[in-house]
Amino acid sequence: MRKVKRAAAFISAAVMAFSLAACSTQGGRDTAADTQAVQNEETSQAETSQTGEGEHQAAQEAGEESSAEGVNYADMTDTSIVAEPIVLTEEWDKVFPLSDEVNHRKVTFVNHFGITLAADLYEPKEYTGQLPAIAVCGPFGAVKEQSSGLYAQEMAKRGFLAIAFDPSFTGESGGHPRYFNSPDINVEDYQAAIDFLSTQENVDPERIGVIGICGWGGMALQTAALDTRIKATAAMTMYDMSRNTALGYFDSIDEEGRYEARVAYNNQRTEDYANGSYTLAGGLPEEAPEDAPQYVKDYVAYYKTDRGYHPRSVNSNNGWAATASGSLMNMRLFEYAPEIRSAVLLVHGEEAHSLMYSQSAYELLQGDNKELMIIPGANHTDLYDQMDIIPFDRLQSFFEEAFAGEA
């Protein structure tokens, strides 16, 4: 029995290991001038990186001196919103082709924790007036160059301004140390995206929604319970990450298994602090073992192949930090989901191992503007990128209907 419990705890840890193997500017900016400024700044940074060894050493020594002096937070009273200058790639490095029906550019914005987030903005090639807008994120452990970007681009083709962003601590977004997550910070990431969208001149602030994929479907629902600016939420192939992390796949971990997972988690914290760095949990195998669960094979087929592999993706590479799961182990999402008044669409595959998460969430939701759409024959990862399976027509009509109700 103990072996079963330990195996279950290992599977739960694997959730975090390969992630569900289940803008000083104020606020965000999105103008041609700011884009050029970023490009100029990046060019300047690139040129600076080519300076001689002597200059580099002098700069390093100056930095060490400043660090030695320290920061006097006790006397600090500044509450301004300040973005750090982050480097964004200029090349098109998505796992999907750029459509000639959209305009695309990089943008940044800042969350309440002072972390600067990077996003890809997609809008219709031609439009007039203000647009409805959607913030997209996920899957959990993925980057904006994968599924979320695909969704954002497709929604832009259908008349929406859409942004796909990298969560804190991952991708091109800020946050140190890397490869951590927190449900509180991740909800704040979504809210920061809404802050950005709400203040853009070409966006109608009364027509803003969110799309969350996989674990970020759960984060989208959690955000909708807090942010009344969100008028519609679509959760695609949703995971309840808190439930999955604490209880494992199919709710298979018992109290003893959870205790053993906590012991391992805290032992790892002690070891990491003593070593001065955070251990990575390890990611998906390059090839799925023949006896692996089907959902693991499905994850490998997306994250580890040309279909979905990306060098900045946690899930495609070495996984989360081994101690990234703490917050999700110790709290539960959806406490106030029954109080969500805005429209919610849950979409899940009939054959997905994760279907129970959408079914349970649907039972929590109240009112007649909630919908559970089950796609016949679809598995979990089909809703990542399969254009003939993802119900984009329904997504479009769902948001249009919800936004019309707010007019």
C-alpha positions as MATLAB code, in Angstrom:
seq = 'MRKVKRAAAFISAAVMAFSLAACSTQGGRDTAADTQAVQNEETSQAETSQTGEGEHQAAQEAGEESSAEGVNYADMTDTSIVAEPIVLTEEWDKVFPLSDEVNHRKVTFVNHFGITLAADLYEPKEYTGQLPAIAVCGPFGAVKEQSSGLYAQEMAKRGFLAIAFDPSFTGESGGHPRYFNSPDINVEDYQAAIDFLSTQENVDPERIGVIGICGWGGMALQTAALDTRIKATAAMTMYDMSRNTALGYFDSIDEEGRYEARVAYNNQRTEDYANGSYTLAGGLPEEAPEDAPQYVKDYVAYYKTDRGYHPRSVNSNNGWAATASGSLMNMRLFEYAPEIRSAVLLVHGEEAHSLMYSQSAYELLQGDNKELMIIPGANHTDLYDQMDIIPFDRLQSFFEEAFAGEA';
ca = [
       0.000    0.000    0.000;
       2.892    2.344    0.831;
       4.300    1.811   -2.674;
       0.986    2.839   -4.170;
       0.898    5.986   -2.059;
       4.458    6.911   -2.979;
       3.798    6.287   -6.643;
       0.769    8.561   -6.430;
       2.865   11.255   -4.763;
       5.447   10.928   -7.538;
       2.762   11.350  -10.178;
       1.561   14.500   -8.414;
       5.110   15.863   -8.373;
       5.302   15.112  -12.067;
       2.425   17.521  -12.571;
       4.737   20.376  -11.668;
       7.747   18.736  -13.296;
       6.323   18.760  -16.771;
       3.367   20.941  -16.112;
       0.270   18.901  -16.383;
       1.792   15.891  -17.928;
      -1.925   16.754  -17.377;
       6.349   48.684  -19.126;
       9.954   54.451  -16.382;
       6.537   54.038  -18.223;
       3.305   53.881  -16.349;
       1.259   50.791  -17.012;
       1.580   49.160  -20.425;
       2.396   50.954  -23.620;
       1.496   50.104  -27.184;
       2.529   52.781  -29.643;
       4.867   52.903  -32.613;
       7.086   55.358  -30.735;
       7.381   53.053  -27.742;
       8.054   50.083  -29.996;
      10.865   51.997  -31.689;
      12.182   53.045  -28.284;
      12.334   49.429  -27.196;
      14.114   48.495  -30.425;
      16.570   51.336  -29.933;
      17.131   50.267  -26.361;
      17.744   46.680  -27.400;
      20.178   47.876  -30.072;
      21.940   49.942  -27.443;
      22.100   46.960  -25.136;
      23.502   44.819  -27.943;
      26.139   47.448  -28.713;
      26.987   47.749  -25.040;
      27.513   44.004  -24.860;
      30.270   44.410  -27.480;
      32.372   46.797  -25.364;
      35.911   45.898  -24.427;
      36.852   43.638  -21.570;
      38.111   46.576  -19.511;
      34.795   48.429  -19.727;
      32.907   45.271  -18.830;
      35.081   44.728  -15.779;
      34.606   48.341  -14.683;
      30.844   48.033  -15.010;
      30.910   44.786  -13.071;
      32.912   46.357  -10.266;
      30.502   49.308  -10.152;
      27.599   46.918   -9.908;
      29.258   45.041   -7.073;
      29.859   48.312   -5.223;
      26.213   49.329   -5.626;
      25.102   45.911   -4.459;
      27.345   46.186   -1.417;
      25.685   49.469   -0.465;
      22.291   47.811   -0.606;
      18.800   49.204   -1.129;
      17.225   51.188    1.680;
      13.658   49.899    1.482;
      12.846   51.338    4.897;
      12.930   54.884    3.483;
      11.334   54.022    0.162;
       7.861   55.531   -0.431;
       7.612   55.201   -4.211;
       4.398   53.533   -5.446;
       4.772   54.337   -9.138;
       4.308   51.649  -11.765;
       7.709   51.063  -13.302;
       8.625   48.565  -15.988;
      12.022   47.017  -16.241;
      13.598   47.025  -19.721;
      13.296   43.421  -20.839;
      14.748   42.063  -24.075;
      12.186   40.701  -26.544;
      13.060   38.650  -29.594;
      12.389   40.305  -32.914;
      12.087   37.111  -34.922;
       8.901   35.162  -35.517;
       9.592   32.060  -33.435;
       6.076   30.673  -32.893;
       5.109   27.065  -33.483;
       2.446   28.319  -35.919;
       2.721   30.560  -39.009;
       1.916   34.276  -38.948;
      -1.387   35.020  -40.627;
      -1.573   37.763  -43.256;
      -4.985   38.673  -41.847;
      -3.597   40.214  -38.634;
      -1.201   42.852  -37.376;
       1.269   41.615  -34.770;
       3.637   43.330  -32.344;
       5.266   42.789  -28.968;
       4.016   44.691  -25.903;
       4.819   44.747  -22.195;
       2.910   45.589  -19.029;
       3.509   45.408  -15.275;
       1.661   43.483  -12.587;
       1.122   44.555   -8.969;
       4.179   42.610   -7.885;
       6.384   44.795  -10.090;
       7.024   42.058  -12.633;
       7.111   43.148  -16.271;
       5.209   40.753  -18.507;
       5.843   40.177  -22.197;
       3.008   39.625  -24.642;
       2.244   39.248  -28.323;
      -0.563   41.526  -29.496;
      -2.706   40.509  -32.456;
      -5.381   42.660  -34.073;
      -7.383   42.531  -37.318;
      -5.485   43.757  -40.352;
      -8.025   46.515  -40.876;
     -10.559   47.900  -38.419;
     -12.214   51.119  -37.274;
     -13.163   52.291  -33.814;
     -12.638   50.359  -30.619;
     -12.287   46.596  -30.587;
     -13.419   43.934  -28.151;
     -10.358   42.429  -26.494;
      -9.257   39.091  -25.071;
      -6.289   38.109  -22.911;
      -5.074   34.564  -23.527;
      -2.701   32.380  -21.539;
      -1.726   28.737  -21.181;
      -1.221   25.914  -21.059;
       0.395   25.816  -17.625;
       4.139   25.678  -18.278;
       3.820   26.756  -21.909;
       4.790   30.063  -23.541;
       2.966   32.544  -25.762;
       4.661   31.105  -28.822;
       2.618   27.927  -28.378;
      -1.142   27.412  -27.886;
      -2.059   30.809  -26.424;
      -0.559   32.643  -29.398;
      -2.432   30.398  -31.794;
      -5.707   31.194  -30.022;
      -4.950   34.931  -29.887;
      -4.132   35.118  -33.579;
      -7.266   33.218  -34.553;
      -9.471   35.480  -32.411;
      -7.832   38.543  -34.035;
      -8.763   37.134  -37.449;
     -12.332   37.084  -36.155;
     -12.424   40.754  -35.152;
     -10.917   40.855  -31.650;
      -7.780   42.483  -30.327;
      -6.053   39.666  -28.465;
      -2.886   39.357  -26.427;
      -1.080   36.154  -25.515;
       1.288   36.668  -22.585;
       4.032   34.787  -20.786;
       3.294   34.352  -17.067;
       5.649   35.693  -14.414;
       8.925   33.811  -14.066;
       8.617   32.158  -17.490;
       9.241   32.846  -21.179;
      10.206   36.428  -22.000;
       8.425   37.838  -18.950;
      10.278   39.077  -15.905;
      10.540   37.528  -12.487;
      13.414   35.929  -10.624;
      14.164   33.197   -9.839;
      12.950   31.473  -12.988;
      10.479   28.637  -13.393;
       8.261   29.324  -10.384;
       4.518   29.835  -10.215;
       1.886   30.905   -7.720;
      -1.895   31.012   -8.136;
      -1.977   34.466   -6.534;
       0.683   35.848   -8.875;
      -0.823   34.069  -11.872;
      -4.241   35.629  -11.203;
      -2.451   38.968  -10.902;
      -0.828   38.305  -14.295;
      -4.296   38.048  -15.829;
      -5.415   41.204  -14.011;
      -2.352   43.073  -15.273;
      -3.317   42.027  -18.802;
      -6.781   43.478  -18.160;
      -5.156   46.670  -16.822;
      -3.243   46.957  -20.080;
      -6.196   46.225  -22.338;
      -8.526   48.561  -20.423;
      -6.228   51.524  -21.052;
      -5.635   51.060  -24.788;
      -7.309   53.663  -27.007;
      -8.350   51.051  -29.560;
     -10.003   48.760  -26.996;
     -13.548   49.004  -25.665;
     -13.033   48.555  -21.885;
     -16.579   47.248  -21.528;
     -15.873   44.355  -23.909;
     -12.938   42.465  -22.414;
     -12.705   38.736  -21.852;
     -10.162   36.030  -21.116;
      -9.292   32.628  -22.531;
      -7.348   30.149  -20.423;
      -5.953   26.876  -21.719;
      -5.263   23.817  -19.574;
      -4.066   24.934  -16.097;
      -4.595   28.540  -17.147;
      -8.258   27.726  -17.727;
      -8.475   27.313  -13.973;
      -6.537   30.560  -13.429;
      -8.910   32.335  -15.829;
     -11.901   31.134  -13.822;
     -10.213   32.153  -10.572;
      -9.552   35.626  -12.024;
     -13.142   35.981  -13.215;
     -14.249   35.454   -9.610;
     -12.297   38.608   -8.673;
     -12.123   40.901  -11.694;
     -15.487   42.429  -12.608;
     -13.954   44.031  -15.697;
     -13.958   40.574  -17.274;
     -17.238   40.185  -19.125;
     -16.684   36.649  -20.421;
     -14.355   33.745  -19.670;
     -13.572   30.700  -21.799;
     -11.704   27.838  -20.124;
     -10.353   25.353  -22.640;
      -9.437   21.777  -21.606;
      -9.251   23.129  -18.062;
      -7.152   21.862  -15.186;
      -7.798   22.672  -11.533;
      -4.108   22.939  -10.690;
      -4.625   23.099   -6.936;
      -6.698   19.943   -6.905;
      -4.335   18.149   -9.246;
      -1.217   19.152   -7.339;
      -2.618   18.179   -3.948;
      -4.648   15.128   -4.899;
      -2.822   13.898   -7.991;
      -4.288   12.569  -11.186;
      -7.794   11.200  -10.758;
      -7.719   12.332   -7.071;
      -5.506    9.325   -6.324;
      -3.360   10.650   -3.443;
      -4.518   10.040    0.123;
      -3.565   11.941    3.285;
      -0.434    9.859    3.855;
       0.657   10.454    0.285;
       0.129   14.202    0.693;
       2.184   14.185    3.879;
       5.043   12.379    2.154;
       4.871   14.924   -0.686;
       5.143   17.769    1.856;
       8.160   16.149    3.496;
       9.881   15.789    0.116;
       8.976   19.362   -0.817;
      10.401   20.854    2.384;
      13.526   18.699    2.290;
      14.111   20.019   -1.219;
      13.726   23.601    0.016;
      16.414   23.033    2.655;
      18.742   21.426    0.131;
      18.224   24.189   -2.437;
      18.880   26.960    0.074;
      22.050   25.271    1.256;
      23.217   24.904   -2.351;
      22.316   28.482   -3.300;
      20.202   27.552   -6.313;
      16.862   25.960   -7.122;
      16.781   22.461   -8.518;
      14.639   21.827  -11.577;
      12.188   18.973  -11.304;
      12.875   17.592  -14.764;
      10.561   17.584  -17.744;
       8.904   15.188  -20.097;
      10.897   12.338  -21.610;
      12.070   12.777  -25.182;
       9.933    9.795  -26.062;
       7.047    8.405  -24.057;
       7.608    4.879  -22.684;
       5.397    2.261  -24.234;
       3.615    1.669  -20.922;
       3.134    5.372  -20.124;
      -0.418    6.664  -19.577;
      -2.019    7.950  -22.749;
      -2.076   11.524  -21.466;
       1.712   11.434  -21.014;
       2.052   10.227  -24.598;
      -0.222   13.077  -25.690;
       1.906   15.632  -23.842;
       5.099   14.268  -25.370;
       3.480   14.355  -28.822;
       2.892   18.095  -28.382;
       5.716   19.483  -26.263;
       8.615   17.352  -27.471;
       8.004   17.364  -31.235;
       7.964   19.967  -34.015;
       4.238   20.249  -33.423;
       4.696   22.245  -30.204;
       8.295   22.278  -28.968;
       9.675   25.683  -27.984;
      13.066   26.401  -26.379;
      11.566   28.776  -23.780;
       8.745   26.467  -22.736;
       8.979   24.923  -19.265;
       7.064   21.879  -20.466;
       9.246   21.393  -23.534;
      12.473   21.398  -21.543;
      13.577   20.857  -17.934;
      10.333   21.548  -16.113;
       9.448   23.761  -13.178;
      11.617   24.358  -10.151;
      11.251   21.339   -7.888;
       9.720   23.535   -5.163;
       7.381   25.508   -7.415;
       4.351   23.534   -6.292;
       4.143   24.775   -2.684;
       1.327   27.296   -3.052;
      -0.784   24.950   -5.137;
      -0.271   22.158   -2.600;
      -1.567   24.331    0.216;
      -4.662   26.096   -1.124;
      -7.683   25.474   -3.312;
      -8.963   27.409   -6.299;
     -12.609   28.283   -7.020;
     -13.754   29.217   -3.499;
     -15.791   32.091   -4.964;
     -16.508   30.615   -8.381;
     -20.235   30.351   -7.519;
     -20.292   34.155   -7.296;
     -19.068   34.754  -10.861;
     -21.781   36.809  -12.571;
     -20.182   37.129  -16.008;
     -20.537   34.541  -18.761;
     -18.411   31.381  -18.618;
     -17.795   28.785  -21.333;
     -16.049   25.541  -20.398;
     -14.800   23.469  -23.349;
     -13.378   19.995  -22.915;
     -12.646   16.875  -24.927;
     -14.801   13.834  -24.349;
     -11.733   11.583  -24.160;
      -9.606   13.939  -22.034;
      -8.300   12.517  -18.762;
      -8.922   15.997  -17.300;
     -12.624   16.228  -18.161;
     -13.623   15.935  -14.499;
     -12.125   19.361  -13.773;
     -14.484   21.145  -16.165;
     -17.413   19.050  -14.998;
     -16.733   19.915  -11.350;
     -16.245   23.609  -12.129;
     -19.490   23.683  -14.066;
     -21.334   22.336  -11.028;
     -19.989   25.247   -8.972;
     -21.162   27.938  -11.388;
     -24.521   29.611  -10.944;
     -26.869   31.377  -13.359;
     -28.010   30.722  -16.891;
     -24.959   32.223  -18.655;
     -22.686   29.217  -17.996;
     -22.048   26.502  -20.577;
     -20.145   23.210  -20.654;
     -19.265   22.168  -24.202;
     -17.873   18.656  -24.614;
     -16.124   17.873  -27.908;
     -16.805   14.282  -29.053;
     -13.694   12.131  -29.431;
     -11.242   14.892  -28.436;
      -8.436   14.362  -25.942;
      -6.804   16.935  -23.673;
      -4.123   18.211  -26.046;
      -6.372   18.260  -29.120;
      -7.641   21.588  -27.797;
      -4.097   22.970  -27.749;
      -3.730   23.347  -31.489;
      -6.022   21.205  -33.617;
      -7.834   23.819  -35.692;
     -10.478   21.366  -36.901;
     -11.343   20.414  -33.305;
     -11.105   23.686  -31.363;
     -14.593   25.260  -31.622;
     -13.507   28.729  -32.705;
     -16.930   29.503  -34.184;
     -18.480   28.940  -30.765;
     -15.736   30.937  -29.047;
     -16.439   33.843  -31.387;
     -20.203   33.733  -30.878;
     -19.805   33.238  -27.113;
     -17.770   36.404  -26.694;
     -19.910   38.385  -29.126;
     -23.074   37.404  -27.288;
     -21.571   38.145  -23.880;
     -20.224   41.516  -24.992;
     -23.539   42.406  -26.633;
     -25.186   41.869  -23.301;
     -22.901   44.512  -21.827;
     -23.697   47.108  -24.507;
];
